[in-house]
Each structure stands twice: as structure tokens, then as C-alpha cells.
Amino acid sequence: MVNELYRSKSEEEGWFCDNARKAAVVVINPNMPVTEIGPGVDLGFRWICVGGIRIYSCYWSPNTHFNDYEVFLDRLEWSIRRATGPVLVAGDFNAKSSEWGDPREDLALKPPPQTHPT
């Protein structure tokens, strides 16, 4: 997986990029058969199938509105749910949480406060 690319090669050279060219699945071994290729029109992710596994590379910029991030996650989930076999998802989602060691916390990741009737 390659994220935040500054240059990329063509699909003929094994680089399968998203629409923004910020996420790519790269096949280094030219003898590894790619059996299916997801459309390159999605912003934020791209997928290919290799060895019966759908492999996703994802990247989302932290400099976007949270609503756009949610739309990205919804599109990614929709795509993943249509896979017919095992799925591998990797990438840079730029979400901050103490769960994975970031000292900052994105407010949208925190569960809503519990309210109890009085």
C-alpha cells in the first residue's frame, strides 16, 4: 500500500490509484495475477483482487470537513460489503484517537454521552 503519493506509475506498471492519486495498491511482482480491479473513480480508496483477497488502499486528508469524511467512510463500507471473499483494508485514515496512541482525540470518534432519565 502506498499513501500520500507524490508520484505514481501506470496500471500497466502495477500501480492502482484512487481518483485523487493519494492511495494506491502496488503489485511489485509482475507474476502475481490481479484477477479483478476496482474502478479508479473513487476518491480516497482503490482496490484490487489478488489470490482471492480484495485488497484496499485508503487515504483521507485530515484537512477536510468531518461530513466529507463520513461520506468517504460510507462509500468505503458500501464497497467492502459488496466483496464476495476475504478483504484486507489498509491505509491512512487520519483519525486521531488514544485507542492507537494519539494524544489527541477526534470528537466525532468519542461515543455520545449517556443520558439517564431522572
FENFENBEL-V564580 format. One record per backbone hydrogen bond with DSSP energy under -1.0 kcal/mol. NH is the residue of the N-H (numbers start at 1). CO is the residue of the C=O. Records with the same first field share a line. If there is no record, write none. Layout:
BEGIN
NH = CO, CO
END
This chain:
BEGIN
2 = 24
4 = 22
14 = 11
15 = 10
16 = 25
18 = 23
19 = 42
21 = 18
24 = 2
25 = 16
27 = 14
32 = 29
35 = 49
38 = 47
46 = 57
48 = 55
49 = 36
50 = 53
53 = 50
54 = 86
55 = 48
56 = 88
57 = 46
58 = 90
59 = 44
60 = 92
69 = 65
70 = 66
71 = 67
72 = 68
73 = 69
74 = 70
75 = 71
76 = 72
77 = 73
78 = 74
79 = 75
80 = 76
81 = 77
83 = 80
88 = 54
90 = 56
92 = 58
100 = 97
101 = 98
102 = 97
106 = 96
109 = 106
110 = 107
END
